[in-house]
C-alpha cells in the first residue's frame, strides 16, 4: 500500500475507529485489567484524574472529595470498600484490580497525600471486603 492509499484509508475512518487504531493505554494489561502493581502508579492511572495528583479533590462538573488529609481513611476497610465497590458517582475498581492492586493503591493513599496512616493494607483485608 502506498502512503497516498494509507492516508486516504485513514481519512475514511471514524473518530472511534481512529482511537482504536492507536496504541493501547499502557496502564491496562488488557481491555479490562490494570497492569500496574505499584500503588503510586495505580493512583496516577485510576484516581488522580478525579481526585487530582495531590489528592486535594476537585469541584466542577462533579464533586470529587479530597483524599489528602482525609480522616475517613481510618479504618482502612472504608477506603477498600470504596475502591472495590465505588460510592456515589465513583465507579468501583474491583473488577479491574486484583486484591494486591487494591491493597497497593489503598496503602498509597493512606500513607501519602498528607495522610499519616502507616499500617499497610493487605490483600487479605481486600479479599474480606469483596
SEGUMAR-23898 format. One record per residue (C-alpha): residue in one letter; x negated, y negated, z; residue number from 1. Coordinates in steps of 0.5 Angstrom, whole numbers. Layout:
# SEGUMAR-23898
<rec resn="a" east="X" north="Y" up="Z" resi="NUM"/>
...
***
This chain:
# SEGUMAR-23898
<rec resn="x" east="0" north="0" up="0" resi="1"/>
<rec resn="x" east="-3" north="-7" up="-2" resi="2"/>
<rec resn="x" east="-3" north="-13" up="3" resi="3"/>
<rec resn="x" east="3" north="-16" up="-1" resi="4"/>
<rec resn="x" east="7" north="-10" up="0" resi="5"/>
<rec resn="x" east="6" north="-9" up="7" resi="6"/>
<rec resn="x" east="7" north="-17" up="8" resi="7"/>
<rec resn="x" east="14" north="-16" up="4" resi="8"/>
<rec resn="x" east="16" north="-10" up="8" resi="9"/>
<rec resn="x" east="14" north="-14" up="15" resi="10"/>
<rec resn="x" east="18" north="-19" up="12" resi="11"/>
<rec resn="x" east="25" north="-15" up="12" resi="12"/>
<rec resn="x" east="24" north="-12" up="19" resi="13"/>
<rec resn="x" east="29" north="-15" up="24" resi="14"/>
<rec resn="x" east="26" north="-18" up="30" resi="15"/>
<rec resn="x" east="28" north="-12" up="35" resi="16"/>
<rec resn="x" east="24" north="-7" up="29" resi="17"/>
<rec resn="x" east="18" north="-12" up="30" resi="18"/>
<rec resn="x" east="18" north="-12" up="37" resi="19"/>
<rec resn="x" east="18" north="-4" up="37" resi="20"/>
<rec resn="x" east="12" north="-4" up="32" resi="21"/>
<rec resn="x" east="8" north="-8" up="37" resi="22"/>
<rec resn="x" east="3" north="-4" up="42" resi="23"/>
<rec resn="x" east="7" north="-2" up="48" resi="24"/>
<rec resn="x" east="6" north="-5" up="54" resi="25"/>
<rec resn="x" east="0" north="-3" up="58" resi="26"/>
<rec resn="x" east="4" north="-3" up="65" resi="27"/>
<rec resn="x" east="8" north="3" up="63" resi="28"/>
<rec resn="x" east="5" north="10" up="62" resi="29"/>
<rec resn="x" east="12" north="12" up="58" resi="30"/>
<rec resn="x" east="18" north="8" up="56" resi="31"/>
<rec resn="x" east="21" north="10" up="63" resi="32"/>
<rec resn="x" east="15" north="10" up="68" resi="33"/>
<rec resn="x" east="10" north="5" up="70" resi="34"/>
<rec resn="x" east="3" north="7" up="69" resi="35"/>
<rec resn="x" east="-1" north="3" up="75" resi="36"/>
<rec resn="x" east="-3" north="6" up="81" resi="37"/>
<rec resn="x" east="-5" north="0" up="85" resi="38"/>
<rec resn="x" east="-1" north="-4" up="89" resi="39"/>
<rec resn="x" east="-3" north="-11" up="86" resi="40"/>
<rec resn="x" east="-3" north="-8" up="79" resi="41"/>
<rec resn="x" east="4" north="-6" up="80" resi="42"/>
<rec resn="x" east="6" north="-12" up="84" resi="43"/>
<rec resn="x" east="4" north="-16" up="78" resi="44"/>
<rec resn="x" east="8" north="-12" up="73" resi="45"/>
<rec resn="x" east="14" north="-11" up="76" resi="46"/>
<rec resn="x" east="15" north="-16" up="82" resi="47"/>
<rec resn="x" east="11" north="-22" up="80" resi="48"/>
<rec resn="x" east="16" north="-24" up="74" resi="49"/>
<rec resn="x" east="21" north="-26" up="79" resi="50"/>
<rec resn="x" east="18" north="-27" up="86" resi="51"/>
<rec resn="x" east="12" north="-30" up="83" resi="52"/>
<rec resn="x" east="5" north="-28" up="83" resi="53"/>
<rec resn="x" east="4" north="-32" up="90" resi="54"/>
<rec resn="x" east="11" north="-28" up="93" resi="55"/>
<rec resn="x" east="14" north="-35" up="94" resi="56"/>
<rec resn="x" east="20" north="-33" up="90" resi="57"/>
<rec resn="x" east="24" north="-38" up="86" resi="58"/>
<rec resn="x" east="30" north="-42" up="84" resi="59"/>
<rec resn="x" east="33" north="-43" up="77" resi="60"/>
<rec resn="x" east="38" north="-38" up="73" resi="61"/>
<rec resn="x" east="38" north="-34" up="80" resi="62"/>
<rec resn="x" east="35" north="-34" up="87" resi="63"/>
<rec resn="x" east="29" north="-30" up="88" resi="64"/>
<rec resn="x" east="27" north="-29" up="95" resi="65"/>
<rec resn="x" east="21" north="-30" up="98" resi="66"/>
<rec resn="x" east="16" north="-24" up="100" resi="67"/>
<rec resn="x" east="11" north="-29" up="102" resi="68"/>
<rec resn="x" east="11" north="-29" up="110" resi="69"/>
<rec resn="x" east="18" north="-25" up="110" resi="70"/>
<rec resn="x" east="20" north="-23" up="117" resi="71"/>
<rec resn="x" east="25" north="-18" up="114" resi="72"/>
<rec resn="x" east="19" north="-13" up="111" resi="73"/>
<rec resn="x" east="18" north="-10" up="118" resi="74"/>
<rec resn="x" east="20" north="-5" up="119" resi="75"/>
<rec resn="x" east="17" north="-2" up="112" resi="76"/>
<rec resn="x" east="24" north="2" up="111" resi="77"/>
<rec resn="x" east="28" north="-4" up="109" resi="78"/>
<rec resn="x" east="23" north="-6" up="103" resi="79"/>
<rec resn="x" east="22" north="1" up="101" resi="80"/>
<rec resn="x" east="30" north="2" up="100" resi="81"/>
<rec resn="x" east="30" north="-5" up="96" resi="82"/>
<rec resn="x" east="24" north="-3" up="92" resi="83"/>
<rec resn="x" east="27" north="4" up="90" resi="84"/>
<rec resn="x" east="35" north="2" up="90" resi="85"/>
<rec resn="x" east="35" north="-5" up="88" resi="86"/>
<rec resn="x" east="39" north="-10" up="92" resi="87"/>
<rec resn="x" east="44" north="-15" up="89" resi="88"/>
<rec resn="x" east="41" north="-17" up="82" resi="89"/>
<rec resn="x" east="35" north="-14" up="83" resi="90"/>
<rec resn="x" east="34" north="-7" up="80" resi="91"/>
<rec resn="x" east="32" north="-1" up="83" resi="92"/>
<rec resn="x" east="25" north="2" up="81" resi="93"/>
<rec resn="x" east="26" north="9" up="84" resi="94"/>
<rec resn="x" east="27" north="12" up="77" resi="95"/>
<rec resn="x" east="21" north="8" up="74" resi="96"/>
<rec resn="x" east="16" north="9" up="80" resi="97"/>
<rec resn="x" east="14" north="15" up="84" resi="98"/>
<rec resn="x" east="13" north="16" up="91" resi="99"/>
<rec resn="x" east="6" north="14" up="91" resi="100"/>
<rec resn="x" east="7" north="8" up="87" resi="101"/>
<rec resn="x" east="13" north="5" up="91" resi="102"/>
<rec resn="x" east="8" north="6" up="97" resi="103"/>
<rec resn="x" east="3" north="2" up="94" resi="104"/>
<rec resn="x" east="7" north="-4" up="92" resi="105"/>
<rec resn="x" east="10" north="-4" up="99" resi="106"/>
<rec resn="x" east="4" north="-4" up="102" resi="107"/>
<rec resn="x" east="1" north="-9" up="98" resi="108"/>
<rec resn="x" east="7" north="-14" up="99" resi="109"/>
<rec resn="x" east="7" north="-12" up="107" resi="110"/>
<rec resn="x" east="-1" north="-13" up="107" resi="111"/>
<rec resn="x" east="-2" north="-19" up="102" resi="112"/>
<rec resn="x" east="2" north="-26" up="100" resi="113"/>
<rec resn="x" east="2" north="-28" up="107" resi="114"/>
<rec resn="x" east="4" north="-22" up="111" resi="115"/>
<rec resn="x" east="1" north="-19" up="116" resi="116"/>
<rec resn="x" east="3" north="-12" up="117" resi="117"/>
<rec resn="x" east="-3" north="-8" up="117" resi="118"/>
<rec resn="x" east="0" north="-1" up="117" resi="119"/>
<rec resn="x" east="0" north="2" up="110" resi="120"/>
<rec resn="x" east="7" north="5" up="107" resi="121"/>
<rec resn="x" east="6" north="13" up="106" resi="122"/>
<rec resn="x" east="9" north="17" up="100" resi="123"/>
<rec resn="x" east="13" north="21" up="106" resi="124"/>
<rec resn="x" east="16" north="15" up="108" resi="125"/>
<rec resn="x" east="19" north="13" up="101" resi="126"/>
<rec resn="x" east="21" north="20" up="100" resi="127"/>
<rec resn="x" east="25" north="20" up="106" resi="128"/>
<rec resn="x" east="29" north="14" up="103" resi="129"/>
<rec resn="x" east="30" north="17" up="97" resi="130"/>
***
